[in-house]
Amino acid sequence: MSLRTIAEQDLATILEDGVTGFGWPITLTAPDGTVGALTGFSDDIAQVIDPDTGQAVSGRLASAALRTAAITAALPGKGLPVGIADAASKPWLVAFDDINGNAYTFKVAQSNPDRALGLVTLLLELYTV
């Protein structure tokens, strides 16, 4: 078994184990409305650091990390999520609860796939209908 295969199996344990890993329920919705229930890592941080000044600034940074294999299994034939800049087109949506059970829905602003490890990191923006 190759080291890459072992790393992808370790990634599955780290991202999708809700007991001893970072696993957290995440719903991914394709632009055509197809919904996939996944487990991955999500975050939603209300304060960010300006990289130029090192100062804390008011902002919101949300992201989700999911296994490529889990996305393709949950949403067969849909491909990987991508950011859709056209406001008239339906975006990919990501929904998850915070640690206190408050539900949030975001649109995918940017998708950063790591095809060597089988990980997709999605940078998110708050979505309002």
C-alpha positions, 0 to 999 in steps of 0.5 A: 500500500502506498504512502498516499493511500495510507495518508488518505485513509488517515485523512478519513479518520481525522476528518470523519470520525465524530468521536475521536476526530474532527468529524462534524455533520456538513450538508453540501448542496449542488447548484441543481439542488442535489443534497449530500450529507457528509462529515468533515471539518468546518469552522466559522471564525468572527475575527481575522488577522490582517496579514499586512499589519498583524492587527485583528480586524472585524471579519468572518472567515468560514471554511469546510474541509471534506474528503474528495471520495466522500463528495463524489460518493454523496453527490455522484456525477456532480464533480467537486464544488466550485465558487460561482461568481455569477450572482444570477446562477445558483451556487454550491451551498454548505450548511453546518451547525456551530458548536452551540447548535446554531445553523448556518448556510454558506455559499462556496466562494473558493474551492482548493482541492488537494488531489494528492491527499484527496482533500478539498478545502472550501472557503465560504461566504454567508449565504442569504436567499 
